[in-house]
Amino acid sequence: MKKQQRESGQALVAAVFGLVVLLGAAGLAIDVGYLRYQRRLQQSAADSAALAGAAESAAGNATSAARADSSLNGFTNGVNNVTVAVNPAFAFGTNTGVQVQVSAVQPTFFMRIFGVNTATVSTVAVALFSSTKNCVYALNGFGTALNNGATVAAPGCGIVVNSNLLNTGSITANSVSVHGTASGSATSPAAVTGTVEAGDPLYRLTPPAGGTGCTAATYNGPTGAAPPLNPRPLRQGRYCSIVVTGNVNLTLNPGTYTITTGGVSLNGKGTVTGTGVTIYLTGNAGSVAINTAPTANETLQLRAPTTSALAGILFYQDPGNTQTANIDGKGTSRLQGALYFPGATLNLSNTGTLAAYTLAVAKTLSLGGTVNLGSNFSSLPGGSPIKNAVLVE
């Protein structure tokens, strides 16, 4: 009887010991999984911060830009045991890049049983400033991000596609970089596939200050050959919508035009002119429809500002606004500035040849007609609003 008691006691001890080992192994697996997850987040933050720092290195703002970018991704230098170390003059081969190291003290959970309360996770990234100018970004990482049926001339800049390119037209550019596959017609030079996915090059833009209320700007001009309507120039401000039909010659004074509810519809037969103009569409503003009506023949003579926080930005649709934008310049227009639709599809056709530069950044792009993308940024003191950088480590 005593022997059986001793054996059962030994079995109980063995079972308890096995249970402790099992719990320890499970706890270790959970903690390791958590730390690996945090490491992935930190690596993404380091990669993005290095690109931001490299993009601003020419202006001497590498450290501040990198730390600001890392903060946007949840890792702020000096907060919650996070350190964001930036080396703005890191030697990478024969080049000088920006190195960012994101370190954070992460808590453990089950490993505390063994006296391990925290673990330091560190990640490193290096990016170089690239002199290559890109003027088209199709950001969608799935499906066909760029569907081109146009004759595209971009002799001074590159085209970046984050998933697949379907080219049934022709593309002439400095480079064509495609993360996925390229099918259809050949590009000049040949598209390079399997490239690294690019981030939104304009994500650091800050929307204009908010406000309350809005005014509807609606212009119904005569049809046919009747003399055009020449209304008083429109001033910058908050508008529910801007709508033009019929024969109207509308001038936009310099400034920012915030559209809040009804979008922009320019489907008349006159000319819309504006120098130093940014048209911003809020998340609930609808989108842009230019020359989408069968009889529309609107001519656009629009130039983005050359200074201010929105220098070089012509159309700016809030990233949360997914409404499709349709812009057809009818071949005689000037669209000088960035057409920025990061959360939406942009259907762009017939940009004309008058603009010194035109940039197109959208979630998905569809090009038609003849699309000319100039790359002369001499009118902008800060150069192109897109600052290019390449992640190398």
N, C-alpha and C positions, 0 to 999 in steps of 0.2 A: 504493500500500500504506500509506504514511504517512497519507494522507488518510482512509482507512477506519479506521485506528487512532484518529485524532483524533475522527472522527464517533462511533465506538463509545464513546470516553471521554466525550464530551459527553452521549451518551445515558445513560451510567451515572450521571453527575452529576445529570442531570435526574430520573432514576428515584429516586435517593437523596433528592433534594430533595422530590420528590412524596411519597415514603414518609414523610419527616419531617413534612410538612404534614398528611398523612392521619392519622398517629399523633397529632399535636398536636390535630387536630379531634376525633378519637375520645376522646382523653384529656380534652379540655375538656368534651365531652358527658357523659362519665362523672362528672367532678367536679361539673358543674352539676346533674346528676341527683341525685347524693348530697347536695349542699347543699340542693336543693329538698326532698328527703325529710326531712332534718334540720329544715328550716324548718317542715314540716307537724307534726312531732313537737313542736317548740317552741311552735307556735301552739296546739296542743291543750293543752299544759301551761299556757300563759299563760291560755287561756280558762277552764280548770278552776280555776286559781289565783285568777283574778279573781272567779269565782263564790263560791269558798270564802271569800275575803276579804270580799266584800260581805255574805255570809251572817252573818259574825261581826263586822261593823262596828259594829252596835248595842252589842255587848259590849266594844268597844274592842280586839278581837283580830285586826283585819284583816291586819296585816303578818305576824304569826306564823302565822295560818291559811293565808294565801296561800303563804308559803314552804314550809310543811309539805306543802301540797297539791302544789306544784310538785315537791318532792322525791319524792313518791309516784309522779310521772310521769317520774322519771329525771333531773330537773334541780334539783340542790341548790345553793343559793347558796354561792359560795366554793369549790366543789369542781369539779375538772377544767375550770377556766377558764370557769365558769358564773357569771353574775350575775343575780339575781332582784331587780329593783328594784320596790318597792311604794310607790305614792302613795295613802294611805288617805283623802285628802280631795281627790280630783281633780274639778275643776269640769266638769260635762257639762251644757251648757245651764243650766237653772235648778236642776239637781239636783247632788248631790255623790255621786260614786261612788268605786270603787276601781280604780286603774289598775295593771296589772302588766306589766312589761317583762322578758322572758326573753332574755338575750344569752348566746351561747356562742361560743368560738373553736373552729372546726371544722378538722380537717386536710384538706389536699388530697393528691392522689396524682400524677396525671400532670402537673398544673400546676407541680409542683416543678421540672420540666425548665426552666421559664421563670422560676424564682426565686420562685414564689408558693407558700409552704409552708402557709399557713393562711388562713382567711377567717372574718370575724366575721359571724354570723347573729343577727339581732335580730327579735323579734316582740312585739306589744303587744296587750293586751285590756283592756276596761273593762266593769265590771259595776256595777249599781245594786241596792241592797237593795229588795226589794219587800214592801210591806205586805200583799199578797194572800196569803191562807192557802190552801195546797193540802193536801188530805187524802187524795187518791188519786193514785198514780203507777203506770201500767202501762208498764213499762220496755222491753218487747220492741220492737226496731226493725223487725221483720218481721211480715207477716201481720196478724192481728187481735189486738191487744194487750189490748183490753177488749171482752168479750162480755157485754152487759148484758141480762138478762131480768127484772130486778128493778124494783121501785118504789124508786128511790134518792132520799133526801132529804138534801141536803148544803147547807143554806141559808147556812152561814157560811164555806164554803171552796170551793176549785176542784178540778177533776179534770184530770189531765194524761195524755195517751195518746201514746206514742212512735211508733205506727204507725197502724193502722186501728181505728175504733170501730164495732161492730155493736150497735145499740141497738134491741131489740125490746120493751123495757119503757119506763120513763120515768125521766128524770134531771132533778132540780131542784138547781142548784148556783149558786154565785157566778159560775163560769166553767167552760167545757168547752173545753180546748185540745187539738187533735188534729194530730199531725204529718202523718198520712196522710189518709185519707178517713173521712167519717162517713156511715153508712147506716142505714136503718131508721127508727125513730120519731124525731121531733124532740126536741131537748133544750131546757131553759129555764135560761138564755138559749140562743140558737142556738149550736151548736158552731162554734168558729173553727178552720178547717183550715189546713194549711200552716205551722203554727207550728214553732219551733225545737225539735229533740229535747232532752229534758231528761236530765240525768244522775241517777244514783242519789242522792236527797237524804239518805240515811242511810249513805253509804259510809264515813264516818269512824268509825263505831262500831267499838269494839275488842272482840273476843270475850272472854268471861270466861277467867280463868286456867285452864290445863289441869290435868291430874292423871292419876292412874292408878286403875284399878278402877271398879266401878260396882255399884249395888244395884238390883235389880228391885223396883218398887213395884206390886204387883198386888193388886187388891181385887175379889173376887167376892161381890157381895151377893145377898140373896134375891130371888126373882122374885115377881111378883104383888103382893098387898097386904100381904105380910109386913113386919114392922117393919124399918126401914132399918138397915144396918150403919153404925156411927159409929166408925171407927177413930181412933187417936191422930193428931193433926195431923202432917203431913209436914214435915220440916225441909229447908231448902235443902241442896244438895249435888249429887253426880254420881249419876245414875240410868241404868241400862241402858234402862229404859222406865217409863212410868207408864200403867197399864191399869186401867180401871174398867168393870165390868159389873154388872148387877143394881141393886138399890136400895141405894146407898151415898151417904152424905153425907161428903165428903172436904174437909178444910181444909188449905190450903197456908200455912205460916208465911211471913212476909216473907223475901225473898231471891231468889237466882238458882238455878234448877233446870237443870242441864246434862244433856241427854239424849245418850247416846253410841251406842246401837245399835238400839233397838227402837221408837223414836218415842213418841208420845203418843196413846193411844186412850181416849176418854171416851165410852162407849156404854152408859151405865147409865140409871137413872131417878131418880137423886137429884140432889144439888146439889154442885158443886165451887166452893169459896169460897177466895179469896186476895186479900189487900191488900198492895201493895208487892212484887209478884211479877213476875219475868221468867223465861220458859221459853226456854232456848237449846238449839237442836238442832245438833249438830256435823255435819261433812260426811258422816259415815257413820251418822247417827242415824235414818234414815227420816224420817217427817214426822208431821203432825198429822191425826188423824181424829176428829172430834167430831160425834156424832149421825149417823153414816153407816149404822149398822145399822137395819133396818126397824122394830124395836121400841124403839129408843133415844129417850129424852126427857130428856136431861141438861140441867140448868140451870146456867149459868155465871155466877158473880158474881166477876169477876176485875178487879183494878185494878193498873196498872203502878206502879213506884216513882215517887215525886215528886222524889227526889234521887238522887245517885250518877251514875256514868258512863252508866248505862242508864235514866236518868229518862225516863219516858214510853214505854218499850219493853216490850210485853207478851209477844209471840212474836217470836223472832229466830232465823231459820234460816240457817245458814252459806251464803254465796254459792255455795260449791261443791256444795251439796246441792240436787239438781234434783228431788227427790221431791215430787209434787203434794200440797198441803195441802187438806183439806176441813174447813171449819168452818161448822156450822149451829147458830145460837144458839136455834132454836125460838121466837124472838120474845119470850121472857121473860128473856133473859140480859142481862148487863152485860159488855161487852168494852171496857174503858176502857184504851186504850193503842194503840201501833202494832203492827200485824200485818205483820211484815217478812220477806218471802220473795223476796229479790232474784234468786235463780237458778231459781225454780220457779213453777209455776202455783198460784194460790190460788183455790179455789172457795169463795165466801163467801155465806152466806144468813142472813137473819133475825137481825139484830144486836140487836133490841130498842131501847128508847128510854131506857134508864136511864143509859147512859154519857155523861159530860160531853164526852168526845171519843173518836173512833175514827179511826185512820189506817190506810190499806191501801197497802202498797208491795210490788209483786211483779213478776216478769218478765212474767207474763200473768195477767190477772184475769178471772174469770167470776162474775157476781153474780146471785143469785136471791132470790125471796121479797120481803121488805121489808128494805131496808138503810138504816139511819139513821146518819149520820155527823155527830156533834156536833163543835163547834169551840170549846168553852169550856176554855181551858188555864189557868184561874186557879189550879188546884191545883198547877201546876208553876212553881216560882220562876224558872226559865229560859225559860218559855213553851214553845211547841211544839218537839218535838225536830227538826222539819223547819224549817230556816232558809231562807227563800226569797230568791233573787236572780235578776236578769235580765241576760243578756249584751247589751250595747248596742253594743259596738265590738270 
